[in-house]
Amino acid sequence: MSDMIGGTRGVKAQFSFDLYEERLSSWSQSGAKRLFDLVCALIALPLLIPVFLVIALAIFVTSRGPVFFLQERVGRHNRSFIILKFRTLEHRGQGSHNRVTTAENQRFTLVGPFLRRWKLDELPQRLNVLTGEMSFVGPRPKLPEHQLGRLRCRPGITGVATIAFAREEEVLAGLPQQRLDDCYHSIILPAKLRLDMEYMARSTFFSDLKLIVDTALRRWDTTAMQILLDAEPVEAKAQSRSSAQSDSIGNCEATIALISGSFQRVH
């Protein structure tokens, strides 16, 4: 177990360093992108008010607790902010939920699975976009303990990694509980980081628009998750050897590079 933990820390440090200075495209850091976000949010919010009311009523009627779920996330330049979501889990004490969520290790409300399946719990984040804490397209905002390196752009409601890992909770539910945290930190988080940073380095108005449309139409690309599933047995064997830490980093790098290449060929 100590070798596995050491491997995870090594991988985390490796990818934090390698991708720290990843360049952003001119669109990713432009005022035009921020203006696009503002216009879209201002148009969408009035249209979404009836949907907000229906979802809020469903949550209120079917479970105890607040309608909204508020949580600290890491934003641009690693500044913390509070993300807004519709609550999908049973209301319990602060910190009582699992930090790595799967479809099996959480106690969902009656309407929670439906909201998560259709990404309806993310709708309130249009308010985060309006206040400048998020963008429509960018890396998903992470919990402080899950953030690798420094985030140099606004986190997004959707992005390349969001589409690639859209069924993440279902896939993670198939992993043994004792390997869940290690697999998430040593494989999935670095893979998401690489996909997002490589996309943000080449993103344009039209590529962002395509991601928004793909998300709205639920055009998920599960290639990355399938590669991870195929690679997981190899990763487990590698970590059982005496050189587990260096092998873990090497195998993670190869797996993540394969994921990135495969996803970019499709997009």
Secondary structure, DSSP 4 states (H G I P E B T S, - for coil): -HHHHHHHHHHHHHHHHHTTTPPPPTTTT-HHHHHHHHHHHHHHHHHHHHHHHHHHHHHHHHSSS-SEEEEEEE-GGG-EEEEEEE--B----TT-S-SS--SSSS-B-SSHHHHHHTTGGGTTHHHHHHTTS-EEESPPPPPGGG--S---S--EEE-HHHHHTTTHHHHHTTS-HHHHHHHIIIIIHHHHHHHHHHHHTT--HHHHHHHHHHHHTT----HHHHHHHHHHHHHHHHHTSTTHHHHHHHHHHHHHHHHHHHHHHH-
